[in-house]
Amino acid sequence: MSRAPRKDGIANREKILVAALRTLQRDVTAPMAVVAQEAGVGAGTLYRHFRDRNDLLAALQVRSISMVLALVEEILSRDLSGIDAVHEFLVRTVRHGPDLFLSYHGAPKTSDPEYLRLEKGVWDGVHELVVHGIADGTLRADLTAHDVIIFGSLIAVPLPGVDDWPAVAGRQIDLFLAAARAG
């Protein structure tokens, strides 16, 4: 019989993931010791949660793609036109950008099965948003989920040295949607 994780263990794991995100966004090659120091935990605590660097990187990516999938599922649950759904996806992707660690943004590619399952859910969900928009006449017929996801990945992470990234990204979203609009 396995025990449920302790509350302090869950809190430590999340603290490590947040610290790893900050650390690895600055330097994807940062040593595990730097991640532990940033999290304020000992190396033993870090390695109790993540057996090695690849395990930590996969956990960060699973955490990130889970956030994106939750976003897509929430948008799908609402009664939005296709273009409004894509707009909402892109705007909220920009908001989530600082919390994401994905290969689309420079993280190493992962073959973690959980990540791949969740990623497929994202692609399928965005495909559903696009198909709905084509069917309701708000999105052009040749738009694809690939177009939306690639564009979303391009605007999710702020460009270095650009002030007020949400405003800049918002303008890019408006331009993308003007091009994606049917008619």
ABEGO torsion letter per residue (X at the ends): XBBBBBAAAAAAAAAAAAAAAAAAAABAABBAAAAAAAAGBBAAAAAAABABAAAAAAAAAAAAAAAAAAAAAAAAABBBBAAAAAAAAAAAAAAAAAABBBAAAGBBBBABAAAAAAAAAAAAAAAAAAAAAAAAGABBAABBAAAAAAAAAAAABBBBGBBGAAAAAAAAAAAAAAAABBX
